[in-house]
């Protein structure tokens, strides 16, 4: 019996504190005009003092489980995508596991920076397809504000904190409806995932610290223009790869839920694909870049407000430090 990974619930959480571009301009040499015109960002949410990645993750996870109607006792794997763990070890996933009262199975973190949620989706999908897991809680959670250099205006204005989560369950994906061109793209669930990385580009986006190198946490460093250039090329390529693998065309996509780094990157990708702007879920204006949390945050918003409906074809894509880039196609 082969399984499909069906997403049966989602949830998200944003810290209460909202910081506008105007508030940042009062502290550093920047303007709302520069930030909005270059990135589409108007504001970001920042975690309160003492509010940790695990706290954000827990709230998003509880909401996703509630939405799915799944008791935590049924979860047999917890995957947490994060670049900003509470501690170097243990995995923040194990803290969330404990706070949720999850006693079965395993929990671990995934580190692929902004691509982390889609990497987690690929791992979850493969655990379900292989029969090793039945019910998986996948979370993307970040307190990116903690690794920003607040004196570096070229990076600190770009990021925010938040968390989002989905519950995946092994299902049949409605096999009776598997009548697509390639015979497998009609039923519900994850259709395919695609992962790439290129370590030769490590120095375009990285943190200048770490336990083994400096014994400090470090701060985000980015060659923005180069990352931008790679993003447009890599994202268009991986979207093409995902569509081709499923015998689908850009017009088949109902909703694109991209990683939210920069509105100009979203517009560029949509244009390259010939995808209508209205099919793109955009949260970067209000959330800024929340790294591994940005896709599940955007997903949850679009599901909750009724845009994403059962049966819709949803495409997720992301690129982040590494560089890593990834895509996932899901029939909702
Ligand atoms: O999620 C991971 C993936 N990350 C990304 O995808 C980010 C990709 N990169 C970008 O989004 C853009 O490159 C940025 C938004 C980071 C920067 O936009 P840009 O149009 O590439 O600007 P730039 O870095 O070329 O800088 C242009 C100018 C510079 O001044 P000069 O040298 O032209 O005089 C900067 O010093 O803008 C200046 N600048 C700022 N000015 C006001 C940089 N940051 C700021 C700022 N406020 N916050």
Boltz pocket constraint, residues with backbone or C-beta under 6 A from the ligand:
constraints:
  - pocket:
      binder: B
      contacts: [[A, 29], [A, 30], [A, 31], [A, 34], [A, 35], [A, 38], [A, 39], [A, 114], [A, 153], [A, 154], [A, 155], [A, 157], [A, 223], [A, 224], [A, 225], [A, 226], [A, 227], [A, 228], [A, 231], [A, 260], [A, 261], [A, 262], [A, 265], [A, 289], [A, 291], [A, 319], [A, 320], [A, 321]]
      max_distance: 6.0
